[in-house]
Amino acid sequence: MYLQNLQQDEIFIPSEMKSLKSLTQMESRRGLENAIISNGKIVNVVSNSYGHIPNQMFFKKAEEMLTDAQLNFHKRTINKNDRSFITDFIIDDKSQFTVKNDKDLILPMLRFKNSYDGSEKTSGHFGFYRKVCSNGLHVSQAEIEFSIKHIKNNTHLIMPRLSNLFDKFLDNEFYTITKKFDKMKEFKIINTQEFVKAVLDKTKLFRYECSDKNSDPSKKSREVIEILNYEALLLNEEPNLWLGYNAFNSVLHNTLKKSFGQQERLDKKLFDEVYEMA
């Protein structure tokens, strides 16, 4: 249901690098000579040796890789404050996996990141897209390596051939990790509140209790519990570790204010902690 309603932020916004002197009529110190301007706002200050890589160059070249590899895909784009950006390419072909429930479909996903403020490395990695929710899962270890030259007057990208990388990912990682998903699904959660508290005690993602004086679940904790119970009802299943992990994943991506890189690191930490319970 979500593939038809994927987030479609505008990521091809105007951007350029301009000298600070031309903007301020003042001299700047060495190493901070230029400003990166994104959609009319200064978002970064860089040296003379830095080469700006605009989204138009990076994301369109990434899309060409998928087209050349003859992969069918759906696209999701996210723009955070005109500073950091992602494009998710969700591969919609025979490479799909159900987690012991025909309604719970997992698809391979390729995520490419770029930023104008230096908060994110220009990079790409494999992951997973779960159709029953709108979040990407970043538990994959497979990165996409390419050469990037941020050198003034010589800014360009050298992308790899994607076909072999994608086939290797499917053979070595896609089915290996999805077996872990199945194992998590086999472990039922008897008490959802105790489960949420145990995960938060280990990960410190946020506080379980409302306050020192109020031990009731906090707003974020209640959100995890509600998502967990809702998905169990939606899929006609008992609450289990797989649904528990995904409930945390949903709050991580939709409620907590984290950068793309932080989301990916915390996603992997959450997955490891919940999987250990199996």
Secondary structure as UniProt FT lines:
FT   HELIX           2..4
FT   STRAND          15..19
FT   HELIX           20..24
FT   TURN            30..31
FT   STRAND          34..38
FT   TURN            39..40
FT   STRAND          41..46
FT   TURN            48..49
FT   HELIX           55..68
FT   TURN            69..70
FT   STRAND          73..80
FT   TURN            81..83
FT   STRAND          84..91
FT   STRAND          97..98
FT   TURN            102..103
FT   STRAND          105..115
FT   STRAND          123..130
FT   TURN            131..132
FT   STRAND          136..137
FT   STRAND          143..144
FT   STRAND          147..149
FT   TURN            152..153
FT   STRAND          156..158
FT   HELIX           162..169
FT   HELIX           170..174
FT   HELIX           175..186
FT   HELIX           192..203
FT   HELIX           219..234
FT   TURN            235..236
FT   HELIX           241..254
FT   HELIX           260..276
//
